[in-house]
Every structure is written in structure tokens, then in C-alpha cells.
Amino acid sequence: MIEPHHSSTLTGWREWVRLPAAGVPWIKAKIDSGAQTSALHAAELEEFERDGVAWVRFEVHPWQNSEEDAVRVELPVHDRRTVRSSSGHSQDRIVVLMDIELVGRRVPAEVTLTSRDEMVFRMLIGREALRQGFLVDSAASYVGEKPERKIRRKNRGRS
């Protein structure tokens, strides 16, 4: 269920999020009001056609520095965009539509697919998703639900 836009759900500058339709129960995300669109680390990107419509197949690696628990996802291509990083580097990216569960709320979002291997967070939540009723407390972290301790340790490369 999509919540009304007038909500003011508090979120920290980093949160654990879920990608339910993609089958990703937990992934750590940076909340970035400076980015317009959300971004997701996607490996093995492969474009294909299904019934005359452009689709993309990719893997989500939810854990930093690990391919363990990778999830294979297939979604229609929603758009293609040129995205400029904070360092000024431009990159053409595929955009898909995905639901994101952030601080207990499920919202639709446009998500660009890219390699975030060099980044601390596998996902970035941008303004387009946040404007659906989220307030960012830049002094807070993980104000929403978080996975059990063994999952959090797995993200840090520990068993």
C-alpha cells in the first residue's frame, strides 16, 4: 500500500531497506537528498526484449564486498538517463521502477542501475523517493527496522 504524500516519516542518513518485489529482504542504503534519483548496485547487467518491450536482467549483491546471497532480478526498462556524480563524472544508466520499503513504508521509486563496488553503500535513496513524505534527520542512523544481528554481521563480512 502506498502512503499519502503528506506523511512526515522520519529517516536517518543511513537505513536498512527492503526491496520486496526484487526479493531482497535487506540492503543497507544511504539516504541522499542531494541525489535526484535512487541508485542500486547491479552486477551482470544484461538487456533483452520480452514481447517487444525492453527489459533488463541483473544481480543484486546485498552485502558489501560479497556476492553471497545474490538475487537475480528481471524488470522492464522504464527509462535511460545520464546521471552526473558529485565529482562531475557523467554515466548513462538504465532506470527501473521498484518498490522500496524504507522505515516501514513501501513507496514506488525510479532506480538507476550502476556499479557501486567502490561505494560504502550498495543503495542510495534519492529525492524522488524521499519527497513521498520522508524527513531526513542528518544526525540519526537506522531509525527504522533493522535485520537481526547475524544479518548485520554478514554485511560486514562476518559470519
C-alpha positions in Angstrom: 0.0 0.0 0.0 1.3 3.4 -0.9 1.1 6.0 1.8 -0.2 9.5 1.1 2.4 12.2 0.2 1.6 14.3 3.3 3.2 11.9 5.7 6.3 13.0 7.5 8.1 9.8 8.3 11.5 10.4 9.9 14.5 8.6 8.4 18.2 8.8 9.3 21.0 9.5 6.9 21.5 5.7 6.5 18.9 3.0 6.8 18.3 -0.7 6.2 15.8 -1.0 3.4 13.9 -3.9 1.7 13.2 -4.4 -2.0 10.2 -6.7 -1.7 9.4 -7.2 -5.4 13.1 -7.9 -6.2 13.3 -10.5 -3.4 15.9 -8.5 -1.4 15.0 -8.7 2.3 17.7 -6.3 3.5 20.2 -3.9 1.9 21.9 -1.0 3.6 21.2 2.4 1.9 22.5 5.9 2.2 19.7 8.5 2.3 20.9 11.2 -0.1 18.8 14.3 -0.5 21.5 15.7 -2.9 20.7 12.9 -5.4 17.6 13.2 -7.6 17.2 9.5 -8.4 17.8 6.4 -6.2 20.6 4.1 -7.3 21.2 0.4 -6.8 24.4 -1.7 -7.2 23.6 -4.0 -10.1 26.0 -6.7 -11.4 25.9 -8.6 -14.7 23.6 -6.2 -16.4 22.0 -7.8 -19.5 19.4 -6.1 -21.7 16.9 -8.2 -23.6 13.5 -7.9 -25.2 10.3 -9.6 -24.0 7.2 -9.3 -26.1 8.7 -6.3 -27.9 9.4 -4.4 -24.7 12.9 -3.6 -23.4 13.8 -5.5 -20.2 17.0 -5.8 -18.0 18.3 -8.7 -16.1 20.8 -8.1 -13.3 22.1 -9.3 -9.9 21.7 -7.5 -6.6 24.5 -8.2 -4.2 23.1 -7.0 -0.9 26.3 -7.4 1.1 29.3 -5.1 0.8 32.3 -6.8 -0.7 30.5 -10.1 -1.2 28.5 -11.9 -3.8 26.9 -14.1 -1.2 23.0 -14.2 -1.2 23.0 -12.5 -4.7 19.5 -12.1 -6.1 18.8 -12.3 -9.9 16.1 -9.7 -10.9 14.3 -9.1 -14.3 12.4 -5.9 -14.7 11.1 -3.8 -17.7 13.3 -0.8 -18.6 11.5 2.3 -17.5 13.9 4.9 -18.9 17.5 5.7 -19.7 19.2 8.7 -18.1 22.6 10.4 -18.0 23.5 10.8 -14.3 26.2 13.2 -13.1 28.0 12.2 -9.9 29.1 14.7 -7.2 32.6 14.6 -8.8 31.1 15.7 -12.1 31.5 12.4 -13.9 28.6 11.5 -16.2 27.2 8.0 -16.8 24.4 6.7 -18.9 22.2 4.4 -16.8 19.1 2.2 -17.1 16.2 3.2 -14.9 13.7 0.6 -13.5 10.7 1.1 -11.3 10.9 -0.6 -7.9 9.1 -0.5 -4.6 11.4 0.4 -1.7 10.4 -0.3 1.9 12.0 2.4 4.0 11.3 2.9 7.7 8.3 0.7 7.5 6.7 2.4 4.5 6.6 1.0 1.0 7.0 3.6 -1.8 7.5 3.3 -5.6 10.7 4.7 -6.9 12.7 5.2 -10.1 16.0 3.4 -9.5 19.1 3.7 -11.7 21.3 0.6 -12.1 25.1 1.0 -11.7 28.2 -0.4 -10.2 28.6 0.8 -6.6 31.5 -1.5 -5.8 33.7 1.4 -4.8 30.9 2.9 -2.6 30.2 2.2 1.1 26.5 1.6 0.5 25.0 -0.8 -2.1 22.0 1.5 -2.5 21.3 5.3 -2.4 17.8 6.7 -1.8 17.3 10.0 -3.7 15.0 13.0 -3.5 12.3 11.5 -5.8 11.7 8.7 -3.3 12.1 10.9 -0.3 9.6 13.5 -1.4 6.9 10.9 -0.9 6.7 12.0 2.8 10.1 11.4 4.4 12.0 13.8 6.6 15.8 13.2 6.9 17.4 13.6 10.3 21.1 14.0 9.3 22.2 13.2 12.9 20.3 9.9 13.1 21.1 6.5 11.7 18.9 3.4 11.4 15.8 4.8 12.9 13.7 2.2 11.1 13.6 -1.5 11.4 16.9 -3.4 11.1 17.7 -7.0 10.5 18.8 -9.4 13.2 22.4 -9.2 14.4 23.6 -12.1 12.2 22.4 -10.3 9.1 24.1 -7.1 10.1 27.3 -9.0 10.8 27.1 -10.7 7.3 27.0 -7.2 5.7 30.4 -6.5 7.5 31.8 -9.8 6.1 31.5 -11.7 9.4 29.5 -14.9 10.0 
